[in-house]
Amino acid sequence: EKDPSTQGQNRALIEGYKLWDAELNRIYKSLYAELPSSGKARLQASQRAWIVWRDAELKLIDAIYLKMDGTMYQPMRLHARMELVRKRTLTLMKYRQVDGK
């Protein structure tokens, strides 16, 4: 709301991505610390596979939105990128809740 311009939206979405990424790392570490050894190995394997998928998905998002003309596609692209990290964060948060934390 401070800056509704396209650039303002872009800055907000970039900051949102960074905040969700930091939260993802925090939740991952917390969940990892609570799991037994076998669970830790599975979480690590899952996160590594997710990172490979995320990187491929980010490239796809960029390929789709960067070919579009018009500034409206910039925030759409950044929002799609942020949503990937947000969704993974929320998934790991749910796993922590199942674990009772």
N, C-alpha and C positions, 0 to 999 in steps of 0.2 A: 504494500500500500504506500510505502514511502516514495517509490519511484515506479509508476505503472508503465513506463516506457519499455520497449523491447529490451534495451540494454539493462534496465533495472530488473526486469524479469529474468534475464540471463544471469545476472549477478546473484540473484536470490536462488535460482536453481543450482548454480555451481556451488554456492554455499550449502544448500540443502544436500547435495551429493556428498560433500565433504563431511557434513555432520552425520549423515546416515552411515557413511563409511567408517567414521570413528566409532559410532554406536555398534556397528557390525563387529568391529574388532574387539570392543569391550565385551559384548555378549558372547562372542566366540571364546574368548579367554576365560570368561566366567563359566560357561558350559563345559569347556575342556577341563577345567580344574575340578569339576564335580563328578566327572565320569570315571568309571574304572578303566584300567588299561585297554581292554578290548574296545570299549566305547570311545576312548581317546583316539585310537587308531582309525576307527570307522569315521569319526568326526573329521579327522585330518584328511582322510581319503575323499570324503564327501566334499569338503571345502576346496580341496585341490581340483577336483573335477568341476565344481561350480565355478571356480576362477577361470578355468579353461573355457567353459561355456559362456561365462560373462564376457570374457574378452572377445570371443567370436560374436556374441550378440551385440556388443558395443560397436564392433566393426560393421555389422549389418545395419544397425540403427544409423550410424554415420553415413553409410552408403545410400540409404533411403532418403534421409532428410537433407544431406548436403547437396544432392542433385536438384532439389526444389528451389525455385526462384521465389523470393519474397522473404521478408524478415519474420513473418509469423511462424515460419518453420524452425527458426532457431530455438525459441523456447520449447517448442514441441519436441525437438530432438533432445534438449537438455532434460526435459521432464521424463522422457522415455528412459534415458540413461540413469537418472536418479531413481526411478521406479524399480529398476533391477536390483539395486543395492537395498532399497527400502524393503522390498519383498523378501529378500534373503534374511535381512535383519529380523523382520517379523516372524519368519519361519523359525529361526534359531531361538527367538524369545519364547515362542510356543513350546519348543522342546524343553526349554528351561522350566516352564510352568508345569509341564508333564512330569519333570524330574522333581517337582515340589519346591523349587527355589523362587 
